[in-house]
Amino acid sequence: YILPSKLKLWASCDWKVQDCVKMMEKFMPLMGIQQEKFSTIHNFTFTHVANGLPAGDSVVKSKYVCSPTGAAGLGMATDHGTNKHGWGPSDFAHSHNKNRAASLYAFRNYMLTNIGVSTAPLKIVGGKLRIVFSVNSSNNGARMMGNFDRRTKLLRERLGKKYDLIIIKKEMKYLSLIEQAELISTAAIFVTVCGGGAVSATFLPKGAALFIFFQPEEGDRRTPARLDWDYFNHLGYIRTHWLPRPKQTKVMPGSKLGPSEVDYEGFVRLIDQELDIISHH
């Protein structure tokens, strides 16, 4: 049975049935579930019977259901609820995840604990600061960034003597879930492109910074598309920055080609500011 479009949860098994197994293999360990012991039920109704009375005469004494074999996710903390990702101006009219920073942080720690990864806040070991770049985090032409060579070169040239930097470039899809979590949970700064691939930023340690590139003309009627802004902006344990990424191809007619020197300069200065904050924390 396939749910009608209006009832489907975006980017879930409802939408991507063929990718469901792959998605669940990644997510279940985060929820502390062993795949070989996992099963699903499609139809479920819970009838509470109190004092041996028929269901119609029973009095429900508690709103909680206890089960030693049940599993539940943090449904309230979906990236944008019933809103859209951030495709158009109306998507920013109201927030879904406001006042949920503490819950989001607790959920992050819960997931890391389930896979045996430390939940510790950011620690600068030996003065070294790790900056992780997520390469090819999206296969969407408008968001595909195959390398960050110019930016990493500038960081080494401009900031390499000021800070003890470890700059890492990784294609996350080739790392296991635990490898991704271990890498991101020890990063001072994580640089990625908006979209599903950016969700690894959830594992960032408290006190870290997130840099998300977005396409300024990818949205509705060629407006900026800051995808999943509602989620990332409410991860209260990190500082989130959105950076416009001018087109480097001609996929979208009329787009200017590539970032200017001002874009590169702004990137380096913002990284410098974040490193300074982290170094003096």
Disulfide bonds with the S-S distance in Angstrom:
Cys13-Cys20 2.10
